Amino acid sequence: MPIVDHAKKIIELRDISFAYDAVRVLKDINLDVHQGDYLGIVGPNGAGKTTLLKIMLGILTPDTGVVKLFGASVDSFRDRSKIGYVPQKATAIDAAFPATVEEVVLMGRYARRGLFHFVTNEDRELTRKALGQVGMLEYGARLIGDLSGGQQQRVFIARALVCQPEVIFLDEPTIAVDQKTQDEFYGLLRSLNRESGLTLVLISHDIAVITREVMHIACIDTTLTYLGSPQEFLAHGQVPSIQGRRIEMIPHHHNQ
């Protein structure tokens, strides 16, 4: 099992509020993510989960409150190579997109070296290492558009890994893939967290998976309605209280 270092805060959110025009999406959110954690973010549709993730990443600026990444204000934070991000629909690739798997992963090196740097032997070595971590090394010369959704998913994880980040954010990463692929994908995340100590922040609508896989759960419904262990989340009846807002409790049978 990974060791969570509570003395090292990767993300700090203090009194975060955000609105799209006059529609309040988030209100007074306080949340810390520590090194080595695996945090699952759940909540009803439209509850502000993706908005919160984008605020953590610095993509959106909150109306009020403070965001810190690795102890620095998000406005002044510059070491973006510490952060990996796999957005929604990352695998929605045009089949005609003329890039190989290796080229897609190499794009992740630009976060560390800059957009116009020459590809180095180190870049290629780290690309092969990242592809090996996700079980896709033999597919390096294949076109990304020729892969299945599950294989593309692994490639985009490799692209996030190639910068050697300390945290990876994933927004609904298993949308539109089959059950077997989902199981394999969560096995990969489990390995990255538990064996490599990588910090993960995952948004999902699938409560059954979240409660089995993650170390902590944050439930968002405009405000932070719950933060704690999956066991307490289930034991204290949190799921029924949010199911009425269209969050899904989907039964699965997985092999650990």
C-alpha positions as CSV (number, residue, x, y, z in Angstrom):
1,M,0.0,0.0,0.0
2,P,1.2,3.5,-0.7
3,I,2.2,5.8,2.1
4,V,0.4,9.1,2.1
5,D,2.7,11.9,3.3
6,H,0.3,14.3,5.2
7,A,3.2,16.7,5.7
8,K,3.4,17.4,1.9
9,K,0.4,19.1,0.3
10,I,0.3,18.8,-3.4
11,I,-2.9,20.8,-3.8
12,E,-4.5,23.2,-1.3
13,L,-7.9,24.8,-1.9
14,R,-9.2,27.4,0.5
15,D,-12.7,28.9,0.3
16,I,-13.1,28.3,-3.4
17,S,-16.3,29.6,-5.1
18,F,-17.0,29.8,-8.8
19,A,-20.0,30.8,-11.0
20,Y,-20.7,30.7,-14.7
21,D,-22.4,34.0,-15.3
22,A,-25.1,34.1,-12.5
23,V,-25.1,30.3,-12.0
24,R,-23.2,29.3,-8.8
25,V,-21.3,26.1,-9.5
26,L,-19.0,25.9,-6.5
27,K,-19.2,27.5,-3.0
28,D,-16.7,27.6,-0.2
29,I,-14.7,24.5,-1.1
30,N,-11.8,23.6,1.2
31,L,-9.7,20.6,0.2
32,D,-6.2,19.3,0.5
33,V,-4.5,16.5,-1.6
34,H,-1.4,15.0,-0.1
35,Q,1.5,13.3,-1.7
36,G,0.8,9.6,-2.4
37,D,-3.0,10.0,-2.1
38,Y,-5.6,8.5,-4.5
39,L,-8.6,10.8,-4.3
40,G,-11.9,10.1,-6.0
41,I,-14.2,13.0,-6.7
42,V,-17.9,12.1,-7.0
43,G,-21.1,14.0,-7.2
44,P,-24.3,14.4,-9.2
45,N,-24.3,15.5,-12.8
46,G,-23.7,19.3,-12.9
47,A,-22.4,19.4,-9.4
48,G,-19.1,21.1,-10.3
49,K,-16.7,18.2,-10.4
50,T,-15.0,19.0,-13.7
51,T,-15.0,22.7,-12.8
52,L,-13.2,22.0,-9.6
53,L,-10.6,19.9,-11.4
54,K,-10.0,22.7,-13.8
55,I,-9.5,25.1,-10.9
56,M,-7.0,22.8,-9.4
57,L,-5.1,22.7,-12.7
58,G,-5.2,26.5,-13.1
59,I,-7.3,26.2,-16.2
60,L,-10.1,28.2,-14.5
61,T,-9.7,31.0,-12.0
62,P,-12.1,30.9,-9.0
63,D,-14.2,33.9,-8.2
64,T,-13.0,33.8,-4.6
65,G,-10.5,31.7,-2.7
66,V,-6.9,30.5,-2.9
67,V,-5.4,27.7,-4.9
68,K,-1.9,26.4,-4.2
69,L,0.1,23.7,-6.1
70,F,3.1,22.3,-4.3
71,G,3.0,25.2,-1.9
72,A,3.0,27.9,-4.5
73,S,0.1,30.0,-5.7
74,V,-1.4,28.6,-8.9
75,D,-0.7,32.0,-10.5
76,S,3.0,31.8,-9.9
77,F,3.4,28.0,-10.3
78,R,5.6,27.2,-13.3
79,D,6.8,23.6,-13.0
80,R,4.0,22.2,-15.0
81,S,5.9,19.0,-15.7
82,K,5.0,17.9,-12.1
83,I,1.3,17.7,-13.3
84,G,-0.2,15.1,-15.7
85,Y,-3.8,15.5,-17.0
86,V,-6.0,13.1,-18.9
87,P,-9.2,15.1,-19.8
88,Q,-12.6,13.8,-20.7
89,K,-12.8,12.2,-24.2
90,A,-9.0,12.1,-24.5
91,T,-9.5,9.0,-26.6
92,A,-11.8,10.7,-29.1
93,I,-9.1,10.6,-31.8
94,D,-9.8,10.9,-35.5
95,A,-8.8,7.6,-37.1
96,A,-7.0,9.6,-39.8
97,F,-4.9,11.6,-37.3
98,P,-1.3,11.0,-38.8
99,A,0.6,10.5,-35.6
100,T,2.2,7.3,-34.2
101,V,1.8,6.2,-30.6
102,E,5.4,7.2,-29.9
103,E,4.8,10.7,-31.3
104,V,1.7,11.2,-29.2
105,V,3.7,10.3,-26.0
106,L,6.6,12.4,-27.1
107,M,4.3,15.4,-27.1
108,G,4.2,15.1,-23.4
109,R,7.8,16.1,-23.2
110,Y,7.0,19.5,-24.4
111,A,5.7,20.4,-21.0
112,R,9.2,20.0,-19.6
113,R,11.3,21.3,-22.4
114,G,9.1,23.7,-24.4
115,L,7.2,23.4,-27.6
116,F,10.0,23.8,-30.1
117,H,12.8,21.8,-28.5
118,F,14.6,19.1,-30.5
119,V,13.7,15.6,-29.5
120,T,16.6,14.1,-27.5
121,N,17.7,10.5,-26.8
122,E,16.5,11.1,-23.2
123,D,13.1,12.0,-24.6
124,R,12.9,8.9,-26.6
125,E,14.1,6.7,-23.7
126,L,11.5,8.2,-21.3
127,T,8.9,7.7,-24.0
128,R,9.7,4.0,-24.2
129,K,9.8,3.7,-20.5
130,A,6.3,5.3,-20.2
131,L,4.9,3.1,-22.9
132,G,6.4,0.1,-21.1
133,Q,4.7,1.2,-17.8
134,V,1.3,1.1,-19.5
135,G,1.9,-2.1,-21.5
136,M,2.0,-0.4,-24.9
137,L,5.7,-0.5,-25.8
138,E,5.2,-2.8,-28.8
139,Y,2.7,-0.4,-30.3
140,G,5.1,2.6,-30.6
141,A,5.1,2.6,-34.4
142,R,1.3,2.2,-34.8
143,L,-0.9,5.1,-35.7
144,I,-2.9,6.3,-32.7
145,G,-6.1,6.3,-34.7
146,D,-5.7,2.6,-35.4
147,L,-5.9,1.6,-31.7
148,S,-8.9,0.6,-29.7
149,G,-10.4,3.0,-27.1
150,G,-8.7,1.1,-24.3
151,Q,-5.3,1.1,-26.0
152,Q,-5.6,4.8,-26.7
153,Q,-6.5,5.4,-23.0
154,R,-3.2,3.7,-22.0
155,V,-1.3,5.9,-24.5
156,F,-2.7,9.1,-23.0
157,I,-1.7,7.8,-19.6
158,A,1.8,7.3,-21.0
159,R,1.8,10.8,-22.4
160,A,1.0,12.1,-18.9
161,L,3.7,9.9,-17.3
162,V,6.5,10.8,-19.7
163,C,7.2,14.1,-17.9
164,Q,7.6,12.2,-14.7
165,P,4.8,14.0,-12.9
166,E,4.1,13.8,-9.2
167,V,0.3,13.9,-9.7
168,I,-2.0,12.9,-12.5
169,F,-5.6,14.3,-12.8
170,L,-8.1,12.1,-14.7
171,D,-11.6,13.3,-15.7
172,E,-14.1,10.4,-16.3
173,P,-11.3,8.3,-18.0
174,T,-13.5,5.2,-18.6
175,I,-16.4,6.8,-20.5
176,A,-17.3,4.7,-23.6
177,V,-15.1,1.8,-23.0
178,D,-16.2,-1.8,-22.2
179,Q,-16.1,-3.4,-18.8
180,K,-13.0,-5.5,-19.4
181,T,-11.1,-2.4,-20.6
182,Q,-12.3,-0.5,-17.5
183,D,-11.1,-3.3,-15.2
184,E,-7.6,-3.3,-16.9
185,F,-7.4,0.5,-16.7
186,Y,-8.2,0.7,-13.0
187,G,-5.6,-2.1,-12.4
188,L,-3.1,0.2,-14.1
189,L,-4.0,3.2,-12.0
190,R,-3.8,1.0,-8.9
191,S,-0.3,-0.1,-9.8
192,L,0.8,3.5,-10.5
193,N,-0.4,4.6,-7.1
194,R,0.4,1.7,-4.9
195,E,3.7,0.5,-6.5
196,S,5.1,3.8,-7.9
197,G,3.6,6.2,-5.3
198,L,2.1,8.4,-7.9
199,T,-0.6,10.8,-6.5
200,L,-3.9,10.5,-8.4
201,V,-7.0,12.6,-8.6
202,L,-9.9,10.9,-10.4
203,I,-13.4,12.1,-11.3
204,S,-15.9,9.3,-11.8
205,H,-19.7,8.7,-11.8
206,D,-19.1,5.1,-11.0
207,I,-19.4,4.9,-7.2
208,A,-18.8,1.1,-7.1
209,V,-15.4,1.5,-8.7
210,I,-14.5,4.6,-6.7
211,T,-15.3,3.1,-3.4
212,R,-13.2,0.0,-4.2
213,E,-10.2,1.7,-5.8
214,V,-9.5,5.1,-4.1
215,M,-8.0,5.9,-0.7
216,H,-10.2,9.0,-0.1
217,I,-13.5,10.4,-1.5
218,A,-14.6,14.0,-1.9
219,C,-18.3,14.4,-2.7
220,I,-19.1,17.6,-4.5
221,D,-22.6,19.1,-4.8
222,T,-21.8,22.8,-5.2
223,T,-20.3,22.5,-1.7
224,L,-18.0,19.8,-0.3
225,T,-20.6,17.5,1.2
226,Y,-18.2,14.7,2.2
227,L,-14.5,14.1,2.6
228,G,-13.1,10.9,4.0
229,S,-12.6,7.2,3.5
230,P,-14.7,5.1,1.0
231,Q,-15.7,2.9,4.0
232,E,-17.2,5.8,5.9
233,F,-18.8,7.1,2.8
234,L,-20.7,3.9,2.3
235,A,-21.4,3.3,6.0
236,H,-22.8,6.8,6.6
237,G,-25.3,6.5,3.9
238,Q,-23.8,9.1,1.6
239,V,-24.6,7.2,-1.6
240,P,-28.4,7.2,-1.1
241,S,-28.3,10.9,-0.3
242,I,-26.8,11.8,-3.6
243,Q,-28.3,9.1,-5.8
244,G,-31.4,11.1,-6.1
245,R,-29.4,13.7,-8.0
246,R,-28.6,11.2,-10.7
247,I,-25.3,9.8,-9.5
248,E,-24.9,6.2,-10.4
249,M,-24.3,3.3,-8.0
250,I,-23.4,0.6,-10.5
251,P,-22.8,-3.0,-9.3
252,H,-19.6,-4.6,-10.7
253,H,-17.8,-7.8,-10.0
254,H,-14.1,-7.4,-10.2
255,N,-11.1,-9.6,-9.6
256,Q,-8.5,-7.8,-7.5
